Amino acid sequence: MMIREFVAIFVLAMISDRILNSRSEQINNETIDLEDEEDRFIVVTKKPQKPKAPRSTYNYFILSLMWPQTNCWYANMDYDSGDLDCSRCQNMPADRGVWTIHGLWPAVDPYEGPEFCPGKPNQHYSAASIYPFLLEEMNRKWLAYRFGMGNDAFRRHEWNKHGTCSLDNQHTSTVNKYLNTTMTMYDKYEPSKFLQIENIVPGGQYKVRQILDAIQKHLKVTPAMHCMKNAKTGKQYFREIHICLDKSTLAPVDCYDRLVGNCNRKMPTILPENLDPCLDNNVLLN
């Protein structure tokens, strides 16, 4: 009788162990349903995330610059207005031929971030405390393209997420210094002037390598390029350029081993024209 009880307990233990292992595998290989496409569910395994960097730990900066028209589509998941002759974003830059600022981000390999670091009590972002000459410049060069987000809210977000993580740096130790340094780096390294020299202009279609080579030729370093693929048409557009900077001298350094862009280099890629804002309310609301 005792032998039978022992065998039963052993079998139950084996079954329980298998169930636990199965659940563990399900957790480790968690999947998510993205969408229902033509009654077929697309299931994608979650990609492992980079670990977050320790707060305020960084060894270089990323100057992130956006192409306005592509980011108007990207920020709003707007895949339907590619054929319009106007932009649904009302906040397009006055100079239609330039990239605009996304932000200046402290970064460290191989982590993601750092982000949202504890700030100093006297270093909270307030539009009222920003130098007037900076506000004037930023309203031309540091613009928000997401519907419903104003320019000031976008810059405050960039300060809270990224600026607070480099308060130990002489170039970015206060809100005004962070904003001023970002503007200075933009004026120095905004790439449209380099691209024009190499005959790369809005409205054209290019290889990713052409853009990277053009910037590398003039800055002597390799940037990182990010693209957007229209989910409906399959066309690829240039979206963002990352220029890496030494955290002490702010001189450009190679991004090659640090950042991996998401562009498909085998595809022709469009640098769309930055269009005038639409005036028809029906276009804006659809």
C-alpha positions in Angstrom: 0.0 0.0 0.0 2.8 2.4 0.9 4.6 1.6 -2.4 1.4 2.5 -4.4 1.0 5.8 -2.6 4.7 6.6 -3.2 4.3 5.9 -6.9 1.2 8.0 -7.1 2.9 10.9 -5.4 5.9 10.6 -7.7 3.7 10.6 -10.9 1.8 13.7 -9.6 5.1 15.5 -9.0 6.3 14.7 -12.5 3.0 16.1 -14.1 3.1 19.2 -11.9 6.8 19.9 -12.9 5.9 19.6 -16.6 3.0 22.0 -16.2 5.2 24.5 -14.5 7.9 24.2 -17.2 5.3 24.7 -19.9 4.0 27.9 -18.2 7.6 29.1 -17.8 8.2 28.6 -21.5 5.0 30.5 -22.3 6.1 33.4 -20.2 9.6 33.5 -21.6 8.3 33.4 -25.2 5.4 35.7 -24.7 3.5 36.6 -27.8 1.1 39.4 -28.7 -1.6 39.8 -31.3 -0.9 42.8 -33.4 -3.9 43.0 -35.6 -6.6 41.0 -37.4 -5.8 41.2 -41.1 -8.4 39.7 -43.4 -9.6 37.5 -40.6 -6.0 36.1 -40.0 -4.3 37.0 -36.7 -0.7 38.0 -37.0 1.2 36.8 -33.9 4.6 38.3 -33.2 7.0 37.2 -30.5 8.1 40.2 -28.4 11.7 41.2 -29.1 14.0 41.4 -26.1 14.4 45.0 -24.9 17.7 46.6 -24.3 18.3 47.1 -20.5 17.9 50.6 -19.3 21.1 52.5 -18.5 21.8 53.5 -14.9 20.5 57.0 -14.3 22.8 59.8 -15.4 25.3 57.3 -16.9 26.3 58.2 -20.5 29.4 58.5 -22.7 28.2 60.4 -25.7 25.3 62.5 -27.1 22.9 61.8 -29.9 21.8 64.8 -31.9 18.5 63.5 -33.4 17.1 65.4 -36.4 13.8 64.8 -38.1 12.6 65.2 -41.6 9.3 67.2 -41.1 6.9 65.6 -43.7 7.9 62.0 -42.9 7.5 62.7 -39.2 4.1 64.3 -39.7 3.0 60.9 -41.2 5.0 58.8 -38.7 4.0 60.6 -35.5 0.3 60.3 -36.4 0.4 56.9 -38.1 -1.1 58.7 -41.1 -0.7 56.4 -44.1 -3.5 57.9 -46.2 -2.2 61.4 -47.0 0.8 60.5 -49.1 -0.9 61.5 -52.3 -2.0 64.9 -50.9 -0.4 68.1 -52.3 -0.5 69.6 -48.8 0.5 68.6 -45.2 -2.0 67.7 -42.5 0.6 69.1 -40.0 0.0 72.8 -39.5 3.4 73.3 -37.9 5.7 72.8 -40.9 9.0 74.8 -40.8 9.1 78.1 -42.7 12.2 76.8 -44.5 10.8 73.7 -46.3 14.3 72.4 -47.1 15.6 71.7 -43.6 15.6 69.0 -41.0 14.3 70.0 -37.5 15.3 69.0 -34.0 14.0 66.0 -32.2 16.4 66.3 -29.3 19.8 66.0 -27.7 20.1 62.6 -25.9 22.8 61.4 -23.6 23.5 57.8 -24.4 25.7 54.9 -23.3 26.4 51.5 -24.9 24.9 48.9 -24.8 22.0 50.3 -22.9 18.8 52.2 -23.8 18.8 55.7 -22.4 19.4 56.8 -19.7 16.0 58.5 -19.4 13.9 60.5 -16.9 16.7 61.1 -14.4 16.1 62.9 -11.1 16.4 66.6 -11.8 17.6 69.5 -9.6 14.9 71.4 -7.7 15.7 74.6 -9.6 15.9 73.0 -13.0 12.3 72.3 -14.0 11.3 73.3 -17.5 9.2 76.4 -17.6 8.6 78.4 -20.8 8.6 81.6 -18.7 12.2 81.0 -17.7 13.6 80.3 -21.2 15.7 83.1 -22.8 13.6 85.0 -25.3 16.2 84.6 -28.1 16.1 80.8 -27.6 12.3 80.7 -27.8 12.4 82.6 -31.1 14.9 80.2 -32.6 13.2 77.1 -31.3 9.9 78.1 -32.8 11.7 77.9 -36.2 13.8 74.8 -35.6 12.4 72.6 -32.9 8.8 71.8 -33.8 6.3 69.1 -32.8 4.4 67.2 -35.5 2.1 65.0 -33.4 -1.5 66.2 -33.6 -2.5 67.8 -30.3 1.0 68.4 -29.0 2.4 71.9 -28.9 6.0 72.9 -29.4 6.5 73.8 -25.8 5.0 70.4 -24.6 7.4 68.6 -27.0 10.5 70.4 -25.7 9.4 69.9 -22.1 9.1 66.2 -22.8 12.6 66.2 -24.3 14.1 67.9 -21.3 12.3 65.6 -18.8 13.2 62.5 -20.7 16.8 63.3 -21.8 18.0 66.7 -20.5 17.7 65.7 -16.9 20.3 62.9 -17.4 23.2 65.2 -18.3 23.0 67.8 -15.5 26.7 67.0 -14.6 27.8 68.3 -18.1 28.9 71.9 -18.4 27.1 72.1 -21.8 23.8 70.9 -20.5 23.7 71.6 -16.7 20.6 73.9 -16.8 17.5 74.0 -18.9 18.7 77.0 -20.9 22.2 75.5 -21.4 20.6 72.3 -22.7 18.4 74.1 -25.1 21.1 76.5 -26.2 23.6 73.6 -26.8 21.0 71.7 -28.8 20.4 74.8 -31.0 24.1 75.4 -31.4 24.7 71.8 -32.5 21.8 72.0 -34.9 23.1 75.1 -36.5 26.5 73.5 -36.9 25.5 70.0 -38.1 22.0 70.4 -39.7 22.6 68.2 -42.8 20.6 69.8 -45.6 23.5 72.0 -46.6 25.7 69.0 -47.0 23.1 67.0 -48.9 22.4 69.9 -51.4 26.1 70.0 -52.3 25.8 66.3 -53.2 22.6 67.0 -55.2 20.4 65.3 -52.7 17.2 67.4 -52.6 13.6 67.0 -51.4 11.3 65.2 -53.8 14.0 62.8 -54.9 14.5 59.0 -54.4 17.9 57.8 -53.2 19.8 54.9 -51.8 20.4 55.0 -48.0 24.1 54.8 -48.7 24.0 58.0 -50.7 22.7 60.0 -47.7 25.2 58.4 -45.3 28.1 58.9 -47.6 27.2 62.6 -48.2 27.1 63.4 -44.5 30.2 61.3 -43.8 32.1 63.2 -46.6 31.4 66.6 -44.8 31.5 65.6 -41.1 34.1 62.9 -41.4 32.0 60.6 -39.2 29.3 58.0 -39.9 25.8 59.0 -38.8 22.8 56.6 -38.2 19.8 56.8 -40.5 16.2 55.9 -39.6 13.3 55.4 -42.1 9.6 54.9 -42.2 7.8 52.4 -44.4 4.3 53.2 -45.4 2.2 50.2 -44.2 -0.2 50.6 -47.1 2.0 51.4 -50.1 5.2 49.7 -49.0 7.3 52.8 -49.9 10.2 53.7 -47.7 10.9 57.3 -46.6 13.8 59.0 -44.8 12.6 60.0 -41.3 15.5 60.8 -38.9 19.2 61.3 -38.8 21.3 60.6 -35.7 24.6 62.4 -35.4 26.8 61.2 -32.4 28.8 63.7 -30.4 31.6 63.5 -27.9 30.1 64.4 -24.5 33.0 66.7 -23.6 34.0 68.5 -26.8 30.7 68.0 -28.7 32.7 67.1 -31.8 31.1 64.5 -34.1 32.1 60.9 -33.6 31.2 57.7 -35.5 27.8 56.2 -34.8 28.6 53.0 -36.7 29.2 50.7 -33.8 26.8 52.4 -31.5 23.5 52.7 -33.4 21.8 50.5 -35.9 19.4 52.4 -38.2 16.2 50.7 -39.3 16.3 51.5 -43.0 16.2 48.7 -45.5 19.3 49.5 -47.6 18.2 47.4 -50.5 15.1 49.6 -51.1 14.9 52.9 -52.9 14.1 55.6 -50.3 12.2 58.8 -50.7 13.1 62.2 -49.3 9.6 63.7 -49.6 9.0 67.4 -50.2 8.0 69.3 -47.0 4.6 70.5 -48.1 2.6 73.6 -47.2 -0.1 73.0 -44.5 -3.5 72.1 -45.8 -6.1 74.8 -45.7 -9.2 72.6 -46.2 -10.7 71.6 -42.9 -12.2 68.5 -44.5 -8.7 67.3 -45.4 -7.5 68.0 -41.8 -10.3 66.1 -40.1 -10.5 63.0 -42.4 
